[in-house]
């Protein structure tokens, strides 16, 4: 019975190494889920200054914007498995230091802020490189199933299980969730170390450009050249360029609406803290359902139509939330949106991984990460200004109008994006 369940969840054709990768993702994201709740609680326990609380969140996200492109270049130069292991062990070292200061009573706001930044640096290298591992392990026809299984770990371990457990452990004793995260991230590093059979990515690049004997100026110049090379490849590849711009623009509208979600829940839906939590849980439940159905959907619906339907759902989500004042209606909308979000995320990963050559996967993954987070940062700023000026539902109207306009412009291009194979065949 157990064997049949494993085979259904992780078919043998995906390979033993991919199973190790999935196990690593589940372990790592469970640890990160503990910190998702415990991190803000730790900051709040040290200061009630809203500027410092916001700064802690910013410092954990800032490294992605600062170092993602560099991480992408490194991922395209070296053994990606080793880089993921190294990035995770670096995070473990930071967590050990943070936990030590908590146990000894020497923790303070500077220590917490520095830890958030350094953890963000390690996570940037882990995320950018980890996104490039799956296409090196499985056939491109299986990338849909493979990405769905990886996304399941992000959702279940990182968003459903980890945060409530992390909050409980923090209430028991502040160091405990961070010790748990360190243990789970260490386990993730060990499991990634079991991965074998990765295809070789640009051997000449890895051997020729990472030489430690090159002068510093030459290495710096070469680094910039490789970043520029990645951008040029993406910009001259019409399908991948359109997908990147779609992700960036839709994250601006999404970020605008979601930036005031907690105020929307309290002022518009008249929900308390528990009700707000139920909204986010509803989205996670929808995402779990979407991932469970992804294989069935992808066998019956073209990737182009999956993308089109998903973006229509996202656009109508903003409209429905702008109109409703009923909590249960909003929760239903969140379930549908959650399913879309993870189906879309899986599909966009599949499309990108099929189109981008192996030796560009790291850099293109970095550009996408910047697009996701950069779009949300810009959107968040817009959402705050719009809400202050016109009210808490205004960002949702902005998101609806903006998403509808973007969708009208790119509708015809989605078919070309989803069926592009030119790069994959190079």
N, C-alpha and C positions, 0 to 999 in steps of 0.2 A: 504493500500500500504506500509506504513512505517513498519507495523507489519510483513508483508511478507518479507521485506528486512532484518529486524532484525532476523527473523527466519532462513532465508537462510544464513546469515552471522554467527549467533550464535544460532544454533539449541537448542531447549528447552531441548533436552536430555543431553546437556552439563551442564545444571544446572544454577540456578541464581547466585550462588557463582562464577562460572567461568566467567560469564558476568561481575561481579564486578571486578574480577582479570584482565580481558581484558581492562576494562575502566581504571583501575589503571595503567596498562602498557602504555596505550596511553598517559595518563596525564603525567606520570613520564618521558617518553621518549621525549615528546614534550618539556618539561622543559630542559632535557639534550641536546636536539637538539639546543635550544637557546644558551646554553653555548658552544656547539661544535664550533660555529663560534665566539661567543663573548669572550670566554676564550683566544684563541690565539691573538685576537685583543687587549685585555686588557694587555697581556704580552708585546706585541709589542709597546703599548703606554707607557710602563714604561721603557723599555730598548731596544736598538738595538743590544745588544751583542748576537751573535748567540749561544754562549754557554749557556747563561741564558735562552734564548728562548727554546732551546732544553731541558734544565734542567726542565723547567716548565712542558713540556710534559712527561718527564721521571718520575717526582715526582707524576704525577697523575696515571701513570701505575704501578709504583713500589709497591704500597700497595698490588696489586693483587698477585704479586710474593712473597711478604713477609707474607701476612696474609690470603691468600686464604685457606690454609689447616686448619688453626685455625678456620676460618669462617665456613668451612665444618663441623668440629667437633661440633661447637656450634649449627649449623643448625640441626644436628642429635640429639642434646640433648634437645632442647627447642621447644616451640611453634613457628613454622616457620613464621606464620602470624605476631606474635608480634615482631619477630626479624626483618622482613622487615619493619614494621612500625617504629621501633626504629632506624634502619639504615637510613631511609629517614628523620626522624625528626632530627637526628644528622647532616645530610647534610644541612637541612634547617637552623639550628643554625649557621653553618659555613657560609652559604650564607648571613645570616642577618648581621653577623660581617663584612664580606667582603663588603657588600653594605653600611654599616655604614661608613666604612673607605673611600669609594668612595665619599659618600655624603659630608663628613666632610673634605675631602681633605687630609686625613692622610694615604692614601694608598701608598705603596711603593713596591719595588721588594721583600723584605723579607715577607711582608704580603701576596702578591700574591702567592709566592712559598709555603708558609705554608698552604694557603687555598687550593691550588691544591693538596697537599699531603693529607690533611684531607678529602677533598671531595673524593679522591681516596679510602681512608680507608672505608668511608661510602658506596661508590659504590661497593666495593668488597663484603661486607657483604650482600648488597641488591641483587647483581647479583647471588652470589653463592646460597643464600637461595631462591630467587625467582625462579630459575631454578628447584627447587625441589617441587614447589607448585602444578603445573599442574597434575602430576601423583597422587596426593592426592585428586584431585577433580573430575577427569573424568575417565571413564573406559579405559583400555589399548587399546581397539579397536578404541577409538575416539582420541587417542593421536596425530595422524597425523593432523586431522582437528584442534584440540586444539592448537598445536604448530604453525600451519600455521597462525592462527588468532593472536597469540601472536607476531609472527615474523612480521606480517603486521604492528602492532603498532610500532615496532622498526624501520621498514623501512620508513613508511609514516610519522609518527610523528617525529622520531628521525633524519632521514636523508634527507627527501624531504622537509618537511614543516619547521621544527625547525631552521636549519642553516641559510637560507636566512632571515627569520624573526628576528633571533638573531642578524645578521649583521646589519640589518636595525635599530633595536632598539638601538644597541650600537652607531650607528651614530647619533641617536636622543639624547641620553644621556647615558653615560657609565653604570650607576647603573641600568637602566631599565631592560635589559635582565636578570640580576641576581635576581632582584626582581621578574620578571616573572617566572624564574626557581624555586625560593623559593615557590611561590604560587602554581605552578603546582606540585611540589614534595610533598607539604603539601596535596594537593588534592589527589595525589596518595596514600599517607599514610592513609587518611580517607577512600578511596575506598577499600584498602586492609583490613582495619578494618571491612568492611561489609561482608567479606568472612567468611562463616561458613561451617561446615560439613567436615572439614579436617579430613582425617583418622589419627589415632594415630600412631606416629612413635616411635617404640621402647620405650614404656612407662617405662620399667625397666631401660633403659639407661638414660632417661631424669630424672627419679626420683632418681636413685642411684648414678650417677656420677657427677651431677651438685651441689652437696651439698656444701653450703657455709661454713659448719662447718669442712670440711676436711682440714687437714694441707696443707699449700701452696706447700710443696714438693710433697705431695701425689697427689694434683690436677695437678701439672706440670707433674709428672710421668704418671698419667692417661691420660693426654692430649697427650703426646707422644705415649703412647700405643694405643690410639684410632686412631691417624694419621697412625701409623704403621699397625694397623688392617685394615684400609681402603685400604692402599697400597697392603697389602697381599691379600685381597679379590680381588682387581682388577687384580693383577699379576697372581693369580691362576685361574682366570676366562678367558679362552682363547679368547672368542669372544670379551669381553669388553676390554681386554688387546690389542688385535689387532686393535680395533677401536680407542683406545687412541693413539697407536703408529702411526696409519694412520693419525689422525688429527695433531699430532705433526710434523711428517715428511712432510706432504703436506703444513703445515704452514711455514716450513723452506723455501721450494721452492717458495711458494707464497710471503713470506716476502722479499725474495731476489729480485724478480721482482718488486714488488710494492714499494720497498724502493726508487727506482729511477724513479718512474712514472712521477713525475713533470718534471724531466729533459728529460725523454723520450718524453713527450708531446711537450716540447719546442724545443728540438734539433732534434728529429727524425721526428715528425709530424708537426713541425713549427707552433704550436698553441700558442696563448697567454693565459692570465689568464682566459678569458671567455671560450676559447676552452678547457682548462684543466677542468674547471668546468663542461662543457658539457660531458666530458668523465665520470666523477663520476656520473653525473645525468643519463647518459645512463645506467650505471650499476644499479642504483636505480630503473629506469623504468623497466628494465628487471627483477629485483627482485620482483617488484610489480606484474608483469605478471605471474611470477613463482608461487608466493603465491596464486594468484587468481585461477590458474589451478591445484594447488596441490591436492585437493580432487579428481578431475577428473583423474589425473595421477595415484594417489595411488590406485584407484579402478581398474585400468587396467594394471598396471605394478607392478611387485613384488618389494619389498623394495631392494632386492639384485641387481636387474637390474637398479633401480633408482640410487643406489650408483655407480654401474659400469659405467653407461652412464655419470653420473655427473663427475667422476674422469677423464674419457676420455675427456670430454669437457674442464675441467680445464687444462689438459695436452696440448690439441690442442690450447687452448687460448694463452699459452705462445709461441707456435710455430708461430701462426698467427701474434701476435704482434711483434715477432722478425723479421718477413718477410716484413710486410707492412710498407709503408711510406705514405699511404693515410688516412687522418683523418676520412673520412666517413666509410671506412672499419674498422678502429679501433673502432669507435663508435658502429658499428654493432656487432663487437666481444664483446664489453663491455655489450651490451644488453643481448646477449646469456649468457655471463659469470655471469651477475647479476642474471638471472633466475636460473642458476645452483647453485650459491652460497646460495640462500635462500631455494631452494629445498633441497640441501644437508644439510644445517643447520637444517632444519625441520626434515629431515629423520634421521640424526644422533641423534637428541634429542629423537625422538620416539624410536629408537633402544635401546639407553641407558636407557631410562625411563622404557621400558618394561623388561629389563634384570636385573636392579639393584634393590635389595630389598629396601623397604622404609627407613629402618634405616641406609642405606649406601648412600642414594641419595645425601646428603649434601657433604660428603667427596669425592665421585666420581665426582660430579659436580665441586668441587674445583680443582681436578686433571685435569679435562678437560680444565678448564679455564687457568690453568698454562700451559697446553700443547699448547693452542691456542696462548696466548700472548708470552710464552717462545719461541715457534717456530718462531714467527714473529720477535722477538728481535734478535735471532740467524741469521735468514735469512736476516734481514736488515743489519747486520754487514757484512755478506758474500756478499750481493748485492753491498754494497758500495765499497768494495775492488775489486770485479770483474769488476765493472763499471769503476773504476779509472784505472785499468790495461788494460782492453780490449775494453772499450767503452760502451756506454749507452745501447746497445742492448744485451751485453754479459750476464747480469743477466737473461734475458728472455730465452736465449739459455741454460743457466745453469738450470733454472726452468723447461724447457721442458725436458731436458735430465734426470734430477733428478726425475721429476714426472713420466716419462715413466718407469724408472727403478723400482721405488717404486711400481707402478701399476702392473708391471709384476710379482713382488714378491707376492703381496697380492691378486691378481685377484681371485684365487681359494678360499681364505678365506672369501671373501665378502659375499658369500652365507650363510656361517655358522654364520657370524655376524648378518645379517639381519633377520635370522629366529630363533635366539636363544630365548628360552622361559623358560629355566630351572630355572633361578633365579626368574623369574616373578611368577613361580608357587609355589615357596617355601613359 
